[in-house]
Amino acid sequence: MAKQAVGLLETRGLCCLVSGIDAALKSADVKLAGPMKNVGSGLCNAVVSGDVAAVKAAIDAAADAASQLGEVVSAHVIARPDDATTGLVTPEAKPAAARRK
């Protein structure tokens, strides 16, 4: 099985984040990885996961939709992240050592 990709969207304001993530989930076969988070100072972020092409398409659609309502601070795709990186950004992903127990 191919390694999954992780996509991150960060906006200023929750309304444009919700709109962006809605567009992402409708545009490609990706899953929302954990809850949307309020970082502080109006910054909110969300993480999606799936295969590399789907995540890229979803984050592009999300950034476009969110920018129509507010400010997109960051939209980034990490293709085939290391297990340690995946554990940092997706709460349901457990490190390999924890899965073996």
N, C-alpha and C positions, 0 to 999 in steps of 0.2 A: 504494500500500500504506500502511495506517495505521501511524503510529509505534508502536513497542512500549513497554511499561511495564516497570519494574524494581521488584521487591519485595525487601525486606531483612528478615531475621529474625535477631535477636540474643538469645541465651539465656545463662544461667549454667549451664554444663555441656554436654558433648557429647551425652550420652544424650538429653536432651530436644530438642536441635537435630535430631538424626537422626530422631527420632520426628516432629517437626514438619515437616521437609522431606519425609519419606515421605508424610505426610498431604497436603501441598501438591501433590506430584507426582501423587498418585492422584486428587485432587479436581478438577483443572482441567488444561487443555492448556497447561502451562508447561514450561520447560526449566531445569535447574540451570545457572547461569552460572558456571562455574569451581568450584574445590574449596571445601569448607567450611573455614573458617579459625579457628584458635585465636588470639584477639586478645591474651590474657593475663589474669591474675587470674581464671581460670575462664570468661571470656567467649568465646563462639564465635559466628560469624555465617556466614550463607549468603545467596546472591543467586539469585533466580529471575527469568526474563524470559518475556514473552509479550504477548498483547494486554491492554488495560487491565482489562476485566471478568474475564478468567481470572486475572490476577495478583492482583486484589483478592480473589477467591474463594479462591485458593490460600493467600494470606497469612492470611486469616481462619481457614481450616481449620488451617494450621500453628500459629498462635498458640494456638488452642484445644487442639490435641493436645499441644503442648509444655508448656502451663500445667498439664496434668494430671500431668506428671512432674517439673517443676521450675519455675524462674523465667524468665519471658519478660521480657527487659530492654527490647526494642524490636521492633515490627513496623510496617513502613512501606512504602507504595507510592508510587512516583514515576511519575506518568502522563506519557507522552510526554517523556522527559528530553532535554535538549540533547545533542548528540553528545559534547561535552567531558565532561559528567557521566556518560554511559554508558561512556566510556573509563576513567573512574576506578573504577567499581564492577564492571564486567564485563571480565575479562582478555582474552577472545577478541575483543571489539569493538575495532576499530582506528579512530583518528580519521580523519575524511574526507580529510585531506591525505595520510595514509599510504596510503590505498586507491587514490589517483590515480596513484601512482608505479608 
